[in-house]
């Protein structure tokens, strides 16, 4: 009861304390936000003071310049004020930091401070730093009168520090301001502002930015987080509406919860006193019961540890003594059972050891005594084929050879089963791409599928797995062999798909399917559905048994989904691996290059035709030229800029691809992404190409690498070339 009462009291105190702290912190944050917002509104109103009132003639440049100088004296927070006319030309600039300019006519038509402001909607820029130390903000106002232009000022945000430094929460709490990116704008410690501190990683700042992004109107709850010095703090925030900033108020957690901690100490002392009294009463009341129960507990623990000769001695004349006698009787029975079980385990262990030795001897004998005569028999059959010419004799040789082949296949399968059961096969996991394996399987089984009129398709894959490639290939060979053997019409598909952090390799067929009662048995040795006569052409019934054992070695299993009359799906799940560079190139979407304009320069017509055909197959628009002058003429005539340039390094008349690319970029006026292709491997040529900064590929170029290069080039930014 004391614990429950104390817990309720602490819970109510905690909720009340948090509610009070939330109100105080919220009030501080909102107050600071209002004052900073008013500061910015004052700046905006002061800018409006420099505008010509409606109905009056616009002042001359000199008069406006004088007004700007007065404005700088009246508003210390402003360091620069400029007037941009309606055509986007800067006509007047007055500054505390730089030389004043009147009638400069500098083009500002592309500046945000000219383009963004609308009548009644001033423009506030992002925070930036002069000389990487002082934070500034640009404010631009459009008066809305025709031809009045834009008035823009640069505000030194150190003046916001006066507002923030006066805010105190408790004894050591403080407030600071961040912009819409989480950059520190104002802080009582001005050095943090001058260091351009980025606080976007702090939870309280992230919450403030998220609330503004989602336009949350509700009052935010208190946030418990760490400050910049990893101290636990309580924080609240409030938005500054005109410019997207936020005020964050923080107070050390220990200071904020100090009253709650005092209450916790008092409650703890009361609980301690109550518990001491309870313990004394419990000892006095339970003394007579504790000793026999502890004896039972200790005895049960020794029995559980294996001391089956343990006897529990309790003489209380009640239920505890009866329980002790039952324990003693159970111990006696367990001791007798354990003795018999130990003997059986020893006998079984000897039998298993003997079985393993027998399997080892069998493997050794099979490898030598069976394969040697089988190999000789095969040689004899081959010699016999060369000796006979009669049709009947040749037919007999064909039958003998077919029987020998069947016997060899059976022997190989039996030896595989024995090796797997004996634990001789050890997998060697490695990371490898699946596509080469799928290609090999497609080529290996395509003739058999075509011979039966089936469609066999291997779905291209960019995935990689971590497994034993040899064992995995053997599993898939067995699954595909079964699919081809038992499918009479339709087709077979092998492919891969992601499944979390795994890769599932699947073999689909349109065969007869497998009934539910056979789905467990088909993985056993020599079990076949629909082959009671043991027709050798329908297989031996060992493929799935071998595949199952191999999958178990790889830490996986063979899964089956089947529907009678429609087909089956056999699959195995393996850990995902990391794709190589070439595989990464294949992972680029097929349509990622569609519409890309490629300017190709190569003096070999055959190379140009081959690369142009490949690029056009990928969906590119190809411009080809045989030398630099032809490429320049084509670029000038086209009047358009290519997305990428691929240029041979060695070109006619001693010019290099580096020179051609630079001339083409100068004509385009943009640093078009470019790459060099060369068959020259001389060290000096490679050094020159690397120093140029352009990507370099060596002939012959693999299509996968060329595609990866184009994707990389088209994703890169184009930069304008500066003349001179």
PyMOL commands that set and color helices and strands:
alter all, ss='L'
color gray80, all
select helices_A, chain A and resi 2-49+61-74+112-115+157-165+190-194+203-213+253-256+258-304+319-387+391-421+435-451+469-486+516-518+521-523+536-538+543-553+581-586+590-593+605-617+628-638+652-654+657-668+683-692+703-715
alter helices_A, ss='H'
color red, helices_A
select strands_A, chain A and resi 78-84+89-95+101-107+123-124+128-130+134-142+150-156+174-178+184-187+223-226+232-240+245-252+430-433+455-458+464-467+491-499+502-509+558-563+567-575+597-601+621-625+644-648+670-671+674-678+695-698+719-720
alter strands_A, ss='S'
color yellow, strands_A
deselect
rebuild
show_as cartoon
